[in-house]
Amino acid sequence: MNLPDTLRQNEFGFYEIKDKPTPAELSDYYAKRYYQENLTTYQPEYPADELEHIEGKLRLRHWVLEQLREASGTGSFLDIGSGEGWALDYFQRQGWDVLGLDFSSFSLEKFHPQLRAHLRTGDLYEGVQQLVADGRQFDVLWLDNVLEHVLEPADLLRLCRQLITPTGVLMVDVPNDFSALQQHLLASGQIDRPFWVVLPDHLSYFNQTGLRNLADATGWHVAKVIGDQPIDLNLLNPATNYVMDRPTGKGAHQTRLAQDNFLLRTAPLSAVAAYYEALAGVGLGRSIVAFLQPN
């Protein structure tokens, strides 16, 4: 496989940017530009099917967490990179004691202003370091589309290891990049570029093997991995290839939402979790959702 000149494969087996920004540059980018200038996929408002999808994914992940945790019921929840606050809001509604960290309060204040008192703003790494210094521990840690954005994922996971209770769980959601399907699409000419490489937003590009190696090296055991609806399968069909024909992307996304919402509305969560776990097992899904427990 021909890698973009800007990337290299690291010792864990996933890909990362060669020339990383400084911590100050990265902090400034997220604090002042990322949400405010719409440089993210987040939206200024969400229609009903999107909101149902967000809630459904949270219900599913909560169900998986409860299967893995030895302690039942509620507990303490830390969302590192809490963004708009969907997970904070969901877990607070379930009775959890919630805390969020983010570079900026801009997005949370738009969607969940009532949670502002539960948010600490500033550099994420420094925020986690402070919690470690304070001796804090949490039953659930949440890294939803965060690990690909940070300068040193291994350092962050080592810090998280100090923040988890003995029976706690860390949920990590990262894009499934350079997958076998994506490489096939490139090699066969069905797409003309690695569309998943987005700089400077994503500094690391994960695969399952690399994420497992990273977890093992930082004191974690991968207890379960699930995927999500494999939207990239649309790229096998010229009529729905949203990379080569961008206007078809909206339809592909709406179909993914409808599929997910239908399953989460009609099937038992245990069956839906098994379905997504099977997708991850064959390398499909746009995301890798890993549930880690302390070794």
C-alpha positions in Angstrom: 0.0 0.0 0.0 1.3 3.5 -0.9 0.9 5.8 2.2 0.5 9.5 1.8 3.8 11.2 2.3 2.5 12.9 5.5 2.0 9.6 7.3 4.1 6.7 8.8 3.2 3.4 10.4 4.3 3.4 14.0 5.5 0.7 16.4 2.0 -0.2 17.4 0.8 -0.9 13.8 -1.4 2.1 13.2 -0.6 5.2 11.1 0.2 8.7 12.4 1.2 12.0 11.0 5.0 12.5 10.6 5.2 16.2 11.5 2.9 16.8 14.4 1.8 20.3 15.5 2.9 21.6 18.9 0.7 21.3 21.9 0.0 25.0 21.8 -1.0 25.0 18.2 -3.3 22.0 18.7 -4.9 23.6 21.8 -5.5 26.9 19.9 -7.0 25.1 16.9 -9.7 23.3 19.1 -10.3 26.1 21.5 -10.8 28.9 18.9 -11.6 27.4 15.5 -12.8 23.7 15.5 -16.5 24.2 16.5 -16.8 27.9 15.8 -15.7 27.7 12.2 -17.6 24.5 11.5 -14.4 22.5 10.9 -16.0 19.5 12.4 -18.8 17.2 11.2 -21.0 18.4 14.1 -24.1 20.3 13.0 -25.7 23.5 14.2 -28.9 21.6 14.8 -30.0 18.0 14.4 -33.2 16.5 12.9 -35.2 13.9 14.8 -33.7 10.9 13.1 -30.2 12.1 14.0 -31.2 12.6 17.6 -32.7 9.1 17.7 -29.5 7.7 16.3 -27.3 9.5 18.9 -29.6 8.2 21.7 -29.7 4.7 20.3 -25.9 4.4 20.1 -25.6 5.6 23.6 -28.2 3.0 24.8 -26.3 0.3 23.0 -22.9 1.3 24.5 -24.4 1.6 27.9 -25.8 -1.9 27.6 -22.3 -3.3 26.7 -20.8 -1.4 29.6 -23.2 -3.0 32.0 -22.4 -6.5 30.7 -18.7 -5.8 31.4 -18.8 -4.0 34.7 -18.9 -6.3 37.8 -20.6 -3.5 39.7 -24.2 -2.8 38.7 -26.1 0.5 38.7 -24.8 4.0 38.4 -21.4 5.4 39.2 -18.9 8.1 38.1 -18.5 9.0 34.4 -15.8 11.1 32.8 -16.1 12.2 29.1 -12.7 13.3 27.8 -13.5 15.5 24.8 -17.2 15.8 25.6 -18.0 18.0 22.6 -21.7 18.8 22.4 -22.4 16.8 25.6 -24.6 14.1 24.3 -23.0 11.4 26.4 -22.8 13.6 29.5 -26.6 14.3 29.1 -27.4 10.7 28.6 -25.5 9.3 31.6 -26.7 12.1 33.8 -30.3 11.2 32.9 -29.5 7.6 34.0 -28.4 8.9 37.4 -24.6 9.0 36.9 -22.3 11.6 38.4 -20.8 13.1 35.2 -17.8 15.3 34.4 -16.6 16.4 31.0 -13.3 17.8 29.7 -13.0 19.8 26.5 -10.9 22.6 24.9 -14.0 24.8 24.6 -17.5 25.1 26.1 -18.8 26.5 22.8 -20.6 23.4 21.5 -21.8 22.1 24.9 -23.4 25.5 25.7 -25.3 25.4 22.4 -26.9 21.9 23.0 -26.7 21.3 26.7 -26.2 24.6 28.6 -27.6 23.0 31.8 -24.4 20.9 31.9 -21.9 23.8 31.9 -21.1 23.3 35.6 -20.1 19.7 34.8 -17.5 20.8 32.2 -13.9 21.7 32.6 -12.3 23.6 29.7 -8.7 23.7 28.6 -6.1 21.4 27.2 -7.4 17.8 27.4 -4.1 16.3 28.4 -3.5 18.9 31.1 -7.1 18.3 32.4 -6.5 14.6 32.6 -3.2 15.1 34.4 -4.9 17.3 36.9 -7.5 14.7 37.7 -4.7 12.1 38.2 -2.9 14.6 40.5 -6.1 15.0 42.5 -6.4 11.3 42.9 -9.7 11.0 41.1 -11.1 7.7 39.7 -14.1 7.0 37.6 -16.2 3.9 36.9 -16.5 4.7 33.2 -14.2 6.7 30.9 -15.4 7.9 27.5 -13.1 8.7 24.5 -15.5 9.2 21.6 -13.7 10.2 18.5 -10.9 11.8 20.5 -7.9 9.5 20.4 -7.3 10.2 16.7 -7.0 13.9 17.5 -4.4 13.9 20.3 -0.6 14.2 19.9 0.3 11.1 21.9 -2.4 8.5 22.2 -0.2 6.2 24.3 0.4 8.9 26.9 -3.3 9.6 27.1 -4.2 5.9 27.6 -1.6 5.6 30.3 -3.1 8.6 32.2 -6.6 7.1 31.8 -5.3 3.9 33.3 -4.6 5.8 36.5 -8.2 7.3 36.5 -10.1 4.0 36.2 -11.6 2.1 39.1 -10.6 -1.6 39.3 -13.9 -2.7 37.8 -14.2 0.2 35.5 -14.5 0.4 31.6 -12.9 2.7 29.1 -14.9 3.2 25.9 -12.8 4.2 22.9 -14.4 5.1 19.5 -12.0 5.8 16.6 -12.4 5.7 12.8 -11.7 2.4 11.2 -9.0 3.6 8.8 -6.9 1.9 6.1 -9.3 -1.1 6.4 -9.1 -4.0 4.0 -12.2 -2.7 2.3 -10.7 0.8 1.9 -7.5 -0.6 0.5 -9.4 -2.8 -1.9 -11.4 0.2 -3.1 -8.1 2.1 -3.7 -6.4 -0.8 -5.4 -9.3 -1.5 -7.7 -9.7 2.2 -8.7 -13.2 2.5 -7.3 -12.0 5.5 -5.3 -9.1 7.8 -6.3 -7.8 8.9 -2.9 -7.7 7.9 0.8 -10.6 10.1 1.7 -10.3 9.2 5.4 -7.0 11.1 5.7 -8.0 14.5 7.1 -5.3 16.8 8.3 -4.8 18.5 10.8 -8.0 17.1 12.4 -6.8 13.5 12.6 -3.2 12.9 13.7 -3.6 9.1 14.1 -5.3 6.5 11.8 -6.3 3.4 13.7 -6.9 -0.2 12.8 -8.0 -3.0 15.2 -4.5 -4.5 15.4 -2.9 -1.2 16.2 -5.5 -0.3 18.7 -5.2 -3.6 20.5 -1.4 -3.3 20.5 -1.7 0.2 21.9 -4.1 -0.9 24.6 -1.8 -3.8 25.7 1.2 -1.5 25.9 -0.6 1.0 28.1 -2.1 -1.4 30.7 -5.4 -2.2 29.2 -7.3 -5.4 28.1 -9.6 -5.2 25.1 -12.8 -6.8 26.5 -15.0 -6.3 23.4 -15.0 -4.6 20.0 -18.0 -3.6 18.0 -18.4 -1.9 14.7 -21.2 0.1 13.2 -23.1 0.2 9.9 -20.6 -0.3 7.1 -21.3 2.8 5.1 -18.2 2.2 3.0 -19.9 -0.7 1.3 -21.7 1.9 -0.7 -18.4 2.6 -2.5 -18.6 -0.7 -4.2 -21.6 0.5 -6.2 -21.0 3.3 -8.8 -24.6 4.6 -8.1 -23.9 5.2 -4.4 -20.1 5.9 -4.5 -20.1 9.1 -2.4 -16.4 9.6 -2.8 -16.5 9.8 -6.6 -20.0 11.3 -6.7 -20.3 13.5 -3.6 -24.0 14.3 -3.9 -24.8 10.6 -3.2 -23.3 10.9 0.3 -26.4 12.4 1.9 -28.5 9.4 0.8 -25.9 6.9 2.0 -25.8 8.6 5.4 -29.6 8.7 5.6 -29.7 5.0 4.8 -27.2 4.3 7.6 -29.3 6.3 10.1 -32.5 4.4 9.0 -30.8 1.0 9.3 -29.4 1.7 12.7 -32.6 3.3 14.1 -34.7 0.4 12.8 -32.5 -2.2 14.5 -32.2 -0.3 17.8 -36.0 0.3 17.7 -37.1 -3.3 17.0 -34.4 -5.7 18.1 -33.0 -6.7 21.6 -29.9 -4.8 22.5 -28.1 -8.1 23.0 -28.8 -9.1 19.4 -27.8 -5.6 18.0 -24.5 -5.8 20.0 -23.8 -9.3 18.5 -24.5 -8.0 15.0 -22.1 -5.1 15.4 -19.5 -7.3 17.0 -19.7 -9.6 14.0 -19.2 -6.7 11.7 -16.1 -5.7 13.6 -14.9 -9.3 13.4 -14.7 -9.1 9.6 -13.2 -5.7 9.6 -16.3 -3.8 8.6 -17.8 -0.6 10.0 -16.6 3.0 9.7 -15.8 3.0 13.4 -13.9 0.8 15.8 -15.7 0.9 19.2 -13.5 -0.8 21.8 -14.3 -1.4 25.4 -11.1 -1.6 27.5 -10.7 -2.8 31.1 -7.6 -2.4 33.3 -5.1 -5.3 33.2 
